[in-house]
């Protein structure tokens, strides 16, 4: 029997690890974006007074809604 010379060809470790790192990073970013967009804040961060329309704007809105 003849011995096979040379190394056994296996993919480098980075070809196996890089996709897993990208997947984990994508999941982490997705979780942060989902949390930011979908969950309501527990308390308002700053108080804003309600918007008040001027008389002219109220009249214009009333004309549009008629």
C-alpha positions in Angstrom: 0.0 0.0 0.0 1.2 3.4 -0.9 1.0 6.2 1.6 -0.8 9.2 0.5 1.5 12.2 0.6 0.4 15.7 1.5 -2.0 17.2 3.9 -5.6 16.4 4.1 -7.6 19.3 2.6 -10.0 20.8 5.2 -11.6 24.2 5.1 -9.9 26.8 7.2 -11.4 27.6 10.6 -12.4 31.1 9.5 -14.8 29.7 6.9 -16.7 28.0 9.6 -16.5 30.7 12.3 -17.1 33.8 10.2 -20.7 32.9 9.2 -21.5 32.0 12.8 -20.2 35.4 14.0 -22.1 37.2 11.3 -25.3 35.3 12.2 -24.9 36.1 15.9 -24.1 39.8 15.1 -27.2 40.0 12.9 -29.4 38.5 15.6 -28.0 41.0 18.2 -28.6 44.0 15.9 -32.1 42.6 15.0 -32.9 42.3 18.7 -31.8 45.8 19.5 -33.8 47.3 16.5 -36.9 45.3 17.4 -36.7 46.4 21.0 -36.2 50.0 20.0 -39.0 50.0 17.5 -41.6 47.7 18.9 -41.6 48.1 22.7 -43.2 51.1 24.3 -41.0 53.1 26.6 -41.8 52.6 30.3 -41.8 56.3 31.0 -41.7 59.3 28.7 -38.2 60.7 28.5 -39.3 64.3 28.2 -42.5 66.1 28.6 -43.9 67.8 25.6 -46.9 70.1 25.7 -49.8 69.1 23.5 -49.8 70.7 20.1 -52.1 73.7 19.8 -53.4 74.9 16.5 -53.7 78.5 15.7 -57.2 79.9 14.9 -56.3 80.2 11.3 -55.2 76.5 11.2 -58.4 75.4 13.0 -60.4 77.2 10.4 -58.5 75.7 7.5 -58.9 72.2 9.1 -62.6 72.7 9.5 -62.9 73.7 5.8 -61.0 70.6 4.8 -63.0 68.2 7.0 -66.4 69.6 5.7 
